[in-house]
Amino acid sequence: MAQATVSWDSTGNRPRVNPDNIDVSVGNGAQVIRWDADSSIASFNILGLDGNGEFINQIQGPGGKWVTIVDKADRNGTWNYTVSAQPVAGGSVSIDPKITNGSA
């Protein structure tokens, strides 16, 4: 399983994903990617990975505190996606990190 954490960057006033580029091995079968919110995030969503055939079965956890998706990991490539987050302090902002298959 690949894991990432969504947090709030108070200096830049935007969400941050660590790691920003999630590296996934190709050819070893499907792999679950899980994003978890830290205590600075009230809720978040992952957008833009559906419909391209590489990512399936996206699940949003209760209260928007985690998201999982299955990366079929059957081809090399880099995919952009959007994280839309609501910080505990209020508001909503989106960023566009990446997933790269074939680099891990």
Steps between C-alpha positions, in 0.01 A plus 500: 500500500622848413413764757481879501399762755293810429586793728447876501789731408413812700783700338376434145136482615438178307495124548818297467539132410799304624636349289399739223597245236378154602727239338342164410677189364366359174458131422447371854121514494252761614594719793281693743584867557370654823493867591441595867425847641709625788345702785516830301252373235124488566433301180633450147422342164710346224380601153603425143619138519178338384432443134855437378493122544802479731324574830195314630290457815545840665359500854445811714526435873246628754523874556746546214801405714642234263478383139617177336524416131636198313779569249499211252878562464506338158660783300763769540390861514443806713151609602397837639215517747340764718477509878223727622536558874316682774727598791376485857520882506251522209510572126579271208797482259620250237846390380620265222764240607601191293512119496781341297485133403824324412727709718502302826 
